[in-house]
Amino acid sequence: MNIINNILRNGIEYTNYETGLVDFIDFQVCNDNWIQYRIINEKLSREGVTRLRERDKNVGKRDSCSTPSYITFFTKPKMTKIEFDDKNEFRKIRDIIIAFGWMTLDFS
């Protein structure tokens, strides 16, 4: 399980369970990846892309009803999943992300 070390306005520093190394999830990069996905799938015009960038601040997806609860961030080359055994910890991290101006899609 990936472990959060620190959450900042621009991202999350965490220990990667696969490598044991400290990695960083950059919220702006995650949002750019999400926007790029939407541009391709929705075939948006330039005007549509501009409007989308102004209002869509999604950086990942979350599910509070699964066991364990999780947030998956739109990183590349693969998404990064953070799991939470404690629902209160999940809600705390979700709320901090929102307070910093970012969003996650609710898959609950």
N, CA, C and O atoms as a printed pandas DataFrame, in Angstrom:
     atom_number atom_name residue_name chain_id  residue_number  x_coord  y_coord  z_coord
0              1         N          MET        A               1    0.849   -1.175    0.000
1              2        CA          MET        A               1    0.000    0.000    0.000
2              3         C          MET        A               1    0.897    1.241    0.000
3              4         O          MET        A               1    1.821    1.347    0.806
4              5         N          ASN        A               2    0.612    2.187   -0.921
5              6        CA          ASN        A               2    1.333    3.454   -0.939
6              7         C          ASN        A               2    0.976    4.242    0.316
7              8         O          ASN        A               2   -0.175    4.245    0.752
8              9         N          ILE        A               3    1.971    4.907    0.892
9             10        CA          ILE        A               3    1.770    5.628    2.149
10            11         C          ILE        A               3    2.047    7.112    1.940
11            12         O          ILE        A               3    3.119    7.490    1.466
12            13         N          ILE        A               4    1.073    7.953    2.297
13            14        CA          ILE        A               4    1.232    9.400    2.174
14            15         C          ILE        A               4    2.181    9.898    3.252
15            16         O          ILE        A               4    2.003    9.617    4.437
16            17         N          ASN        A               5    3.194   10.645    2.819
17            18        CA          ASN        A               5    4.136   11.274    3.747
18            19         C          ASN        A               5    3.749   12.720    4.024
19            20         O          ASN        A               5    3.861   13.204    5.150
20            21         N          ASN        A               6    3.286   13.409    2.965
21            22        CA          ASN        A               6    2.980   14.830    3.089
22            23         C          ASN        A               6    2.031   15.223    1.964
23            24         O          ASN        A               6    2.158   14.742    0.837
24            25         N          ILE        A               7    1.090   16.089    2.273
25            26        CA          ILE        A               7    0.209   16.621    1.231
26            27         C          ILE        A               7    0.407   18.125    1.163
27            28         O          ILE        A               7    0.340   18.828    2.171
28            29         N          LEU        A               8    0.651   18.598   -0.046
29            30        CA          LEU        A               8    0.945   20.003   -0.298
30            31         C          LEU        A               8   -0.103   20.565   -1.252
31            32         O          LEU        A               8   -0.889   19.820   -1.837
32            33         N          ARG        A               9   -0.104   21.869   -1.398
33            34        CA          ARG        A               9   -1.046   22.529   -2.299
34            35         C          ARG        A               9   -0.917   21.998   -3.731
35            36         O          ARG        A               9   -1.911   21.915   -4.451
36            37         N          ASN        A              10    0.286   21.643   -4.140
37            38        CA          ASN        A              10    0.504   21.217   -5.526
38            39         C          ASN        A              10    0.615   19.703   -5.701
39            40         O          ASN        A              10    0.797   19.233   -6.824
40            41         N          GLY        A              11    0.511   18.924   -4.612
41            42        CA          GLY        A              11    0.588   17.482   -4.787
42            43         C          GLY        A              11    0.810   16.713   -3.500
43            44         O          GLY        A              11    0.734   17.256   -2.398
44            45         N          ILE        A              12    1.088   15.426   -3.677
45            46        CA          ILE        A              12    1.256   14.515   -2.549
46            47         C          ILE        A              12    2.608   13.821   -2.646
47            48         O          ILE        A              12    2.969   13.259   -3.680
48            49         N          GLU        A              13    3.338   13.875   -1.548
49            50        CA          GLU        A              13    4.583   13.115   -1.424
50            51         C          GLU        A              13    4.218   11.800   -0.736
51            52         O          GLU        A              13    3.584   11.799    0.319
52            53         N          TYR        A              14    4.621   10.685   -1.340
53            54        CA          TYR        A              14    4.253    9.389   -0.773
54            55         C          TYR        A              14    5.386    8.384   -0.962
55            56         O          TYR        A              14    6.268    8.567   -1.802
56            57         N          THR        A              15    5.343    7.325   -0.167
57            58        CA          THR        A              15    6.288    6.226   -0.327
58            59         C          THR        A              15    5.636    5.172   -1.210
59            60         O          THR        A              15    4.571    4.646   -0.889
60            61         N          ASN        A              16    6.292    4.871   -2.330
61            62        CA          ASN        A              16    5.804    3.902   -3.299
62            63         C          ASN        A              16    6.054    2.497   -2.763
63            64         O          ASN        A              16    7.199    2.118   -2.516
64            65         N          TYR        A              17    4.982    1.722   -2.583
65            66        CA          TYR        A              17    5.130    0.387   -1.993
66            67         C          TYR        A              17    5.894   -0.564   -2.907
67            68         O          TYR        A              17    6.509   -1.511   -2.417
68            69         N          GLU        A              18    5.874   -0.338   -4.234
69            70        CA          GLU        A              18    6.575   -1.226   -5.159
70            71         C          GLU        A              18    8.079   -1.029   -5.114
71            72         O          GLU        A              18    8.842   -1.991   -5.196
72            73         N          THR        A              19    8.508    0.235   -4.980
73            74        CA          THR        A              19    9.941    0.533   -5.033
74            75         C          THR        A              19   10.541    0.877   -3.676
75            76         O          THR        A              19   11.753    0.774   -3.488
76            77         N          GLY        A              20    9.701    1.283   -2.733
77            78        CA          GLY        A              20   10.195    1.741   -1.441
78            79         C          GLY        A              20   10.734    3.160   -1.489
79            80         O          GLY        A              20   11.225    3.675   -0.484
80            81         N          LEU        A              21   10.645    3.797   -2.657
81            82        CA          LEU        A              21   11.164    5.149   -2.836
82            83         C          LEU        A              21   10.068    6.187   -2.610
83            84         O          LEU        A              21    8.878    5.903   -2.748
84            85         N          VAL        A              22   10.499    7.392   -2.260
85            86        CA          VAL        A              22    9.567    8.507   -2.108
86            87         C          VAL        A              22    9.285    9.075   -3.498
87            88         O          VAL        A              22   10.209    9.391   -4.248
88            89         N          ASP        A              23    8.003    9.199   -3.834
89            90        CA          ASP        A              23    7.557    9.745   -5.113
90            91         C          ASP        A              23    6.657   10.942   -4.861
91            92         O          ASP        A              23    6.266   11.217   -3.726
92            93         N          PHE        A              24    6.333   11.651   -5.942
93            94        CA          PHE        A              24    5.491   12.835   -5.829
94            95         C          PHE        A              24    4.390   12.782   -6.877
95            96         O          PHE        A              24    4.659   12.548   -8.055
96            97         N          ILE        A              25    3.168   12.996   -6.454
97            98        CA          ILE        A              25    2.019   13.116   -7.349
98            99         C          ILE        A              25    1.767   14.608   -7.534
99           100         O          ILE        A              25    1.379   15.296   -6.590
100          101         N          ASP        A              26    1.986   15.105   -8.740
101          102        CA          ASP        A              26    1.796   16.517   -9.059
102          103         C          ASP        A              26    0.349   16.716   -9.530
103          104         O          ASP        A              26   -0.047   16.185  -10.567
104          105         N          PHE        A              27   -0.434   17.480   -8.765
105          106        CA          PHE        A              27   -1.842   17.673   -9.103
106          107         C          PHE        A              27   -2.034   18.312  -10.478
107          108         O          PHE        A              27   -2.952   17.936  -11.207
108          109         N          GLN        A              28   -1.184   19.270  -10.838
109          110        CA          GLN        A              28   -1.341   19.921  -12.148
110          111         C          GLN        A              28   -1.108   18.923  -13.279
111          112         O          GLN        A              28   -1.825   18.943  -14.279
112          113         N          VAL        A              29   -0.119   18.059  -13.130
113          114        CA          VAL        A              29    0.145   17.031  -14.148
114          115         C          VAL        A              29   -1.036   16.067  -14.239
115          116         O          VAL        A              29   -1.448   15.691  -15.337
116          117         N          CYS        A              30   -1.581   15.666  -13.090
117          118        CA          CYS        A              30   -2.752   14.777  -13.087
118          119         C          CYS        A              30   -3.930   15.437  -13.792
119          120         O          CYS        A              30   -4.632   14.793  -14.572
120          121         N          ASN        A              31   -4.145   16.715  -13.519
121          122        CA          ASN        A              31   -5.236   17.439  -14.167
122          123         C          ASN        A              31   -4.989   17.553  -15.671
123          124         O          ASN        A              31   -5.918   17.392  -16.462
124          125         N          ASP        A              32   -3.755   17.828  -16.069
125          126        CA          ASP        A              32   -3.424   17.896  -17.498
126          127         C          ASP        A              32   -3.713   16.555  -18.181
127          128         O          ASP        A              32   -4.243   16.526  -19.291
128          129         N          ASN        A              33   -3.365   15.447  -17.518
129          130        CA          ASN        A              33   -3.632   14.117  -18.077
130          131         C          ASN        A              33   -5.136   13.901  -18.243
131          132         O          ASN        A              33   -5.581   13.366  -19.258
132          133         N          TRP        A              34   -5.912   14.316  -17.248
133          134        CA          TRP        A              34   -7.367   14.186  -17.305
134          135         C          TRP        A              34   -7.952   15.036  -18.443
135          136         O          TRP        A              34   -8.799   14.572  -19.206
136          137         N          ILE        A              35   -7.490   16.269  -18.538
137          138        CA          ILE        A              35   -7.975   17.170  -19.592
138          139         C          ILE        A              35   -7.646   16.578  -20.959
139          140         O          ILE        A              35   -8.485   16.593  -21.859
140          141         N          GLN        A              36   -6.440   16.061  -21.116
141          142        CA          GLN        A              36   -6.028   15.455  -22.388
142          143         C          GLN        A              36   -6.936   14.277  -22.744
143          144         O          GLN        A              36   -7.332   14.115  -23.898
144          145         N          TYR        A              37   -7.257   13.471  -21.757
145          146        CA          TYR        A              37   -8.173   12.345  -21.958
146          147         C          TYR        A              37   -9.533   12.841  -22.457
147          148         O          TYR        A              37  -10.102   12.283  -23.395
148          149         N          ARG        A              38  -10.038   13.885  -21.822
149          150        CA          ARG        A              38  -11.349   14.418  -22.212
150          151         C          ARG        A              38  -11.310   15.046  -23.601
151          152         O          ARG        A              38  -12.265   14.907  -24.366
152          153         N          ILE        A              39  -10.225   15.732  -23.935
153          154        CA          ILE        A              39  -10.094   16.345  -25.263
154          155         C          ILE        A              39  -10.186   15.265  -26.337
155          156         O          ILE        A              39  -10.900   15.426  -27.327
156          157         N          ILE        A              40   -9.468   14.176  -26.141
157          158        CA          ILE        A              40   -9.452   13.086  -27.122
158          159         C          ILE        A              40  -10.824   12.423  -27.223
159          160         O          ILE        A              40  -11.334   12.209  -28.323
160          161         N          ASN        A              41  -11.416   12.101  -26.084
161          162        CA          ASN        A              41  -12.672   11.348  -26.085
162          163         C          ASN        A              41  -13.903   12.179  -26.436
163          164         O          ASN        A              41  -14.892   11.648  -26.940
164          165         N          GLU        A              42  -13.840   13.467  -26.171
165          166        CA          GLU        A              42  -15.000   14.319  -26.437
166          167         C          GLU        A              42  -14.834   15.171  -27.690
167          168         O          GLU        A              42  -15.745   15.899  -28.081
168          169         N          LYS        A              43  -13.646   15.072  -28.323
169          170        CA          LYS        A              43  -13.364   15.818  -29.556
170          171         C          LYS        A              43  -13.737   17.301  -29.399
171          172         O          LYS        A              43  -14.524   17.847  -30.172
172          173         N          LEU        A              44  -13.162   17.918  -28.398
173          174        CA          LEU        A              44  -13.504   19.296  -28.054
174          175         C          LEU        A              44  -12.864   20.304  -28.999
175          176         O          LEU        A              44  -11.764   20.090  -29.508
176          177         N          SER        A              45  -13.571   21.402  -29.224
177          178        CA          SER        A              45  -13.026   22.522  -29.986
178          179         C          SER        A              45  -12.038   23.281  -29.101
179          180         O          SER        A              45  -11.944   23.022  -27.901
180          181         N          ARG        A              46  -11.310   24.212  -29.697
181          182        CA          ARG        A              46  -10.380   25.033  -28.896
182          183         C          ARG        A              46  -11.133   25.799  -27.815
183          184         O          ARG        A              46  -10.676   25.909  -26.677
184          185         N          GLU        A              47  -12.279   26.319  -28.186
185          186        CA          GLU        A              47  -13.097   27.052  -27.217
186          187         C          GLU        A              47  -13.552   26.116  -26.093
187          188         O          GLU        A              47  -13.546   26.492  -24.920
188          189         N          GLY        A              48  -13.939   24.913  -26.461
189          190        CA          GLY        A              48  -14.351   23.919  -25.469
190          191         C          GLY        A              48  -13.216   23.548  -24.538
191          192         O          GLY        A              48  -13.427   23.365  -23.339
192          193         N          VAL        A              49  -12.013   23.436  -25.080
193          194        CA          VAL        A              49  -10.834   23.116  -24.270
194          195         C          VAL        A              49  -10.551   24.244  -23.287
195          196         O          VAL        A              49  -10.247   23.994  -22.121
196          197         N          THR        A              50  -10.651   25.485  -23.756
197          198        CA          THR        A              50  -10.416   26.640  -22.883
198          199         C          THR        A              50  -11.408   26.646  -21.728
199          200         O          THR        A              50  -11.021   26.846  -20.577
200          201         N          ARG        A              51  -12.678   26.430  -22.029
201          202        CA          ARG        A              51  -13.700   26.391  -20.968
202          203         C          ARG        A              51  -13.442   25.233  -20.008
203          204         O          ARG        A              51  -13.582   25.376  -18.793
204          205         N          LEU        A              52  -13.067   24.094  -20.565
205          206        CA          LEU        A              52  -12.797   22.914  -19.739
206          207         C          LEU        A              52  -11.647   23.180  -18.768
207          208         O          LEU        A              52  -11.751   22.863  -17.583
208          209         N          ARG        A              53  -10.562   23.756  -19.260
209          210        CA          ARG        A              53   -9.401   24.037  -18.399
210          211         C          ARG        A              53   -9.751   25.008  -17.273
211          212         O          ARG        A              53   -9.171   24.937  -16.190
212          213         N          GLU        A              54  -10.690   25.906  -17.523
213          214        CA          GLU        A              54  -11.093   26.882  -16.506
214          215         C          GLU        A              54  -11.904   26.249  -15.384
215          216         O          GLU        A              54  -11.813   26.681  -14.235
216          217         N          ARG        A              55  -12.692   25.233  -15.706
217          218        CA          ARG        A              55  -13.627   24.724  -14.703
218          219         C          ARG        A              55  -13.358   23.314  -14.200
219          220         O          ARG        A              55  -13.842   22.955  -13.127
220          221         N          ASP        A              56  -12.608   22.506  -14.930
221          222        CA          ASP        A              56  -12.403   21.111  -14.537
222          223         C          ASP        A              56  -11.065   20.967  -13.814
223          224         O          ASP        A              56  -10.005   21.083  -14.429
224          225         N          LYS        A              57  -11.119   20.719  -12.531
225          226        CA          LYS        A              57   -9.911   20.606  -11.707
226          227         C          LYS        A              57   -9.713   19.183  -11.175
227          228         O          LYS        A              57   -9.086   18.992  -10.133
228          229         N          ASN        A              58  -10.248   18.185  -11.890
229          230        CA          ASN        A              58  -10.110   16.797  -11.454
230          231         C          ASN        A              58   -8.672   16.310  -11.574
231          232         O          ASN        A              58   -7.988   16.569  -12.564
232          233         N          VAL        A              59   -8.234   15.602  -10.545
233          234        CA          VAL        A              59   -6.887   15.026  -10.519
234          235         C          VAL        A              59   -6.919   13.513  -10.311
235          236         O          VAL        A              59   -5.880   12.855  -10.364
236          237         N          GLY        A              60   -8.117   12.961  -10.073
237          238        CA          GLY        A              60   -8.214   11.524   -9.827
238          239         C          GLY        A              60   -9.645   11.093   -9.604
239          240         O          GLY        A              60  -10.590   11.848   -9.833
240          241         N          LYS        A              61   -9.781    9.857   -9.151
241          242        CA          LYS        A              61  -11.096    9.302   -8.825
242          243         C          LYS        A              61  -11.020    8.658   -7.452
243          244         O          LYS        A              61   -9.952    8.231   -7.012
244          245         N          ARG        A              62  -12.175    8.591   -6.772
245          246        CA          ARG        A              62  -12.176    8.068   -5.410
246          247         C          ARG        A              62  -13.390    7.171   -5.193
247          248         O          ARG        A              62  -14.399    7.277   -5.889
248          249         N          ASP        A              63  -13.262    6.288   -4.209
249          250        CA          ASP        A              63  -14.383    5.433   -3.819
250          251         C          ASP        A              63  -14.306    5.216   -2.319
251          252         O          ASP        A              63  -13.413    4.528   -1.824
252          253         N          SER        A              64  -15.254    5.810   -1.600
253          254        CA          SER        A              64  -15.276    5.683   -0.139
254          255         C          SER        A              64  -16.020    4.437    0.316
255          256         O          SER        A              64  -15.916    4.042    1.477
256          257         N          CYS        A              65  -16.774    3.810   -0.592
257          258        CA          CYS        A              65  -17.576    2.634   -0.221
258          259         C          CYS        A              65  -16.825    1.322   -0.406
259          260         O          CYS        A              65  -17.231    0.298    0.142
260          261         N          SER        A              66  -15.747    1.337   -1.163
261          262        CA          SER        A              66  -14.988    0.100   -1.353
262          263         C          SER        A              66  -14.179   -0.198   -0.092
263          264         O          SER        A              66  -13.988    0.670    0.759
264          265         N          THR        A              67  -13.717   -1.421    0.008
265          266        CA          THR        A              67  -12.880   -1.799    1.144
266          267         C          THR        A              67  -11.548   -2.298    0.607
267          268         O          THR        A              67  -11.506   -3.358   -0.017
268          269         N          PRO        A              68  -10.467   -1.576    0.826
269          270        CA          PRO        A              68  -10.414   -0.286    1.517
270          271         C          PRO        A              68  -10.857    0.862    0.596
271          272         O          PRO        A              68  -10.912    0.711   -0.624
272          273         N          SER        A              69  -11.166    2.000    1.205
273          274        CA          SER        A              69  -11.445    3.222    0.443
274          275         C          SER        A              69  -10.170    3.605   -0.297
275          276         O          SER        A              69   -9.070    3.261    0.134
276          277         N          TYR        A              70  -10.319    4.320   -1.415
277          278        CA          TYR        A              70   -9.116    4.681   -2.168
278          279         C          TYR        A              70   -9.312    5.976   -2.945
279          280         O          TYR        A              70  -10.430    6.427   -3.192
280          281         N          ILE        A              71   -8.175    6.552   -3.318
281          282        CA          ILE        A              71   -8.114    7.631   -4.297
282          283         C          ILE        A              71   -7.077    7.195   -5.319
283          284         O          ILE        A              71   -5.958    6.829   -4.958
284          285         N          THR        A              72   -7.449    7.232   -6.599
285          286        CA          THR        A              72   -6.529    6.912   -7.683
286          287         C          THR        A              72   -6.262    8.195   -8.451
287          288         O          THR        A              72   -7.193    8.861   -8.904
288          289         N          PHE        A              73   -4.988    8.540   -8.595
289          290        CA          PHE        A              73   -4.594    9.782   -9.260
290          291         C          PHE        A              73   -4.223    9.512  -10.710
291          292         O          PHE        A              73   -3.679    8.457  -11.036
292          293         N          PHE        A              74   -4.523   10.480  -11.582
293          294        CA          PHE        A              74   -4.293   10.350  -13.018
294          295         C          PHE        A              74   -2.832   10.615  -13.375
295          296         O          PHE        A              74   -2.521   11.571  -14.086
296          297         N          THR        A              75   -1.949    9.768  -12.878
297          298        CA          THR        A              75   -0.526    9.859  -13.187
298          299         C          THR        A              75   -0.230    9.004  -14.415
299          300         O          THR        A              75   -1.054    8.182  -14.816
300          301         N          LYS        A              76    0.927    9.196  -15.001
301          302        CA          LYS        A              76    1.396    8.391  -16.133
302          303         C          LYS        A              76    2.783    7.869  -15.803
303          304         O          LYS        A              76    3.511    8.543  -15.073
304          305         N          PRO        A              77    3.184    6.723  -16.291
305          306        CA          PRO        A              77    2.513    5.933  -17.320
306          307         C          PRO        A              77    1.324    5.127  -16.796
307          308         O          PRO        A              77    0.506    4.658  -17.588
308          309         N          LYS        A              78    1.215    4.959  -15.486
309          310        CA          LYS        A              78    0.026    4.301  -14.939
310          311         C          LYS        A              78   -0.499    5.132  -13.782
311          312         O          LYS        A              78    0.225    5.937  -13.196
312          313         N          MET        A              79   -1.766    4.927  -13.463
313          314        CA          MET        A              79   -2.373    5.680  -12.369
314          315         C          MET        A              79   -1.795    5.227  -11.030
315          316         O          MET        A              79   -1.339    4.092  -10.887
316          317         N          THR        A              80   -1.821    6.133  -10.057
317          318        CA          THR        A              80   -1.303    5.853   -8.717
318          319         C          THR        A              80   -2.467    5.767   -7.743
319          320         O          THR        A              80   -3.263    6.698   -7.619
320          321         N          LYS        A              81   -2.552    4.634   -7.057
321          322        CA          LYS        A              81   -3.657    4.382   -6.131
322          323         C          LYS        A              81   -3.167    4.472   -4.694
323          324         O          LYS        A              81   -2.156    3.875   -4.327
324          325         N          ILE        A              82   -3.908    5.235   -3.884
325          326        CA          ILE        A              82   -3.641    5.328   -2.451
326          327         C          ILE        A              82   -4.857    4.733   -1.749
327          328         O          ILE        A              82   -5.984    5.179   -1.967
328          329         N          GLU        A              83   -4.630    3.732   -0.911
329          330        CA          GLU        A              83   -5.720    3.074   -0.193
330          331         C          GLU        A              83   -5.729    3.516    1.264
331          332         O          GLU        A              83   -4.696    3.863    1.836
332          333         N          PHE        A              84   -6.929    3.494    1.849
333          334        CA          PHE        A              84   -7.122    3.948    3.220
334          335         C          PHE        A              84   -7.907    2.899    3.997
335          336         O          PHE        A              84   -9.055    2.606    3.662
336          337         N          ASP        A              85   -7.299    2.339    5.026
337          338        CA          ASP        A              85   -8.016    1.425    5.911
338          339         C          ASP        A              85   -8.955    2.197    6.834
339          340         O          ASP        A              85   -9.960    1.663    7.302
340          341         N          ASP        A              86   -8.617    3.455    7.089
341          342        CA          ASP        A              86   -9.371    4.317    7.996
342          343         C          ASP        A              86  -10.202    5.317    7.181
343          344         O          ASP        A              86   -9.641    6.151    6.469
344          345         N          LYS        A              87  -11.525    5.237    7.282
345          346        CA          LYS        A              87  -12.426    6.135    6.533
346          347         C          LYS        A              87  -12.202    7.602    6.911
347          348         O          LYS        A              87  -12.333    8.487    6.065
348          349         N          ASN        A              88  -11.869    7.859    8.169
349          350        CA          ASN        A              88  -11.615    9.238    8.592
350          351         C          ASN        A              88  -10.383    9.802    7.899
351          352         O          ASN        A              88  -10.367   10.970    7.510
352          353         N          GLU        A              89   -9.355    8.983    7.745
353          354        CA          GLU        A              89   -8.139    9.423    7.043
354          355         C          GLU        A              89   -8.469    9.697    5.570
355          356         O          GLU        A              89   -8.002   10.683    5.000
356          357         N          PHE        A              90   -9.262    8.833    4.968
357          358        CA          PHE        A              90   -9.706    9.034    3.584
358          359         C          PHE        A              90  -10.409   10.388    3.446
359          360         O          PHE        A              90  -10.078   11.177    2.562
360          361         N          ARG        A              91  -11.384   10.649    4.328
361          362        CA          ARG        A              91  -12.145   11.900    4.268
362          363         C          ARG        A              91  -11.238   13.111    4.491
363          364         O          ARG        A              91  -11.403   14.145    3.845
364          365         N          LYS        A              92  -10.290   12.975    5.403
365          366        CA          LYS        A              92   -9.360   14.070    5.693
366          367         C          LYS        A              92   -8.548   14.426    4.440
367          368         O          LYS        A              92   -8.438   15.600    4.087
368          369         N          ILE        A              93   -7.987   13.424    3.775
369          370        CA          ILE        A              93   -7.185   13.670    2.571
370          371         C          ILE        A              93   -8.068   14.224    1.454
371          372         O          ILE        A              93   -7.673   15.164    0.765
372          373         N          ARG        A              94   -9.258   13.652    1.270
373          374        CA          ARG        A              94  -10.204   14.156    0.265
374          375         C          ARG        A              94  -10.501   15.635    0.510
375          376         O          ARG        A              94  -10.489   16.436   -0.425
376          377         N          ASP        A              95  -10.765   15.991    1.754
377          378        CA          ASP        A              95  -11.106   17.372    2.094
378          379         C          ASP        A              95   -9.929   18.321    1.893
379          380         O          ASP        A              95  -10.124   19.466    1.484
380          381         N          ILE        A              96   -8.727   17.869    2.171
381          382        CA          ILE        A              96   -7.540   18.708    1.946
382          383         C          ILE        A              96   -7.367   18.971    0.454
383          384         O          ILE        A              96   -7.085   20.099    0.051
384          385         N          ILE        A              97   -7.535   17.939   -0.362
385          386        CA          ILE        A              97   -7.423   18.104   -1.817
386          387         C          ILE        A              97   -8.433   19.148   -2.294
387          388         O          ILE        A              97   -8.094   20.018   -3.097
388          389         N          ILE        A              98   -9.659   19.066   -1.807
389          390        CA          ILE        A              98  -10.700   20.032   -2.178
390          391         C          ILE        A              98  -10.331   21.434   -1.694
391          392         O          ILE        A              98  -10.502   22.407   -2.430
392          393         N          ALA        A              99   -9.831   21.545   -0.471
393          394        CA          ALA        A              99   -9.446   22.851    0.082
394          395         C          ALA        A              99   -8.347   23.507   -0.749
395          396         O          ALA        A              99   -8.266   24.733   -0.821
396          397         N          PHE        A             100   -7.502   22.690   -1.376
397          398        CA          PHE        A             100   -6.428   23.214   -2.221
398          399         C          PHE        A             100   -6.913   23.540   -3.635
399          400         O          PHE        A             100   -6.119   23.955   -4.479
400          401         N          GLY        A             101   -8.211   23.355   -3.901
401          402        CA          GLY        A             101   -8.778   23.756   -5.184
402          403         C          GLY        A             101   -8.847   22.663   -6.232
403          404         O          GLY        A             101   -9.127   22.945   -7.397
404          405         N          TRP        A             102   -8.597   21.420   -5.843
405          406        CA          TRP        A             102   -8.626   20.296   -6.778
406          407         C          TRP        A             102   -9.823   19.412   -6.475
407          408         O          TRP        A             102  -10.427   19.530   -5.409
408          409         N          MET        A             103  -10.172   18.531   -7.399
409          410        CA          MET        A             103  -11.317   17.640   -7.229
410          411         C          MET        A             103  -10.930   16.211   -7.613
411          412         O          MET        A             103   -9.956   15.983   -8.330
412          413         N          THR        A             104  -11.714   15.262   -7.119
413          414        CA          THR        A             104  -11.618   13.875   -7.563
414          415         C          THR        A             104  -13.030   13.410   -7.900
415          416         O          THR        A             104  -13.999   13.820   -7.260
416          417         N          LEU        A             105  -13.135   12.560   -8.898
417          418        CA          LEU        A             105  -14.429   12.021   -9.309
418          419         C          LEU        A             105  -14.883   10.994   -8.289
419          420         O          LEU        A             105  -14.096   10.148   -7.865
420          421         N          ASP        A             106  -16.149   11.063   -7.892
421          422        CA          ASP        A             106  -16.685   10.158   -6.871
422          423         C          ASP        A             106  -17.258    8.907   -7.530
423          424         O          ASP        A             106  -18.262    8.978   -8.238
424          425         N          PHE        A             107  -16.619    7.766   -7.298
425          426        CA          PHE        A             107  -17.071    6.481   -7.831
426          427         C          PHE        A             107  -17.817    5.678   -6.777
427          428         O          PHE        A             107  -18.083    4.494   -6.984
428          429         N          SER        A             108  -18.163    6.299   -5.644
429          430        CA          SER        A             108  -18.855    5.595   -4.556
430          431         C          SER        A             108  -20.258    5.203   -4.969
431          432         O          SER        A             108  -20.988    4.602   -4.180
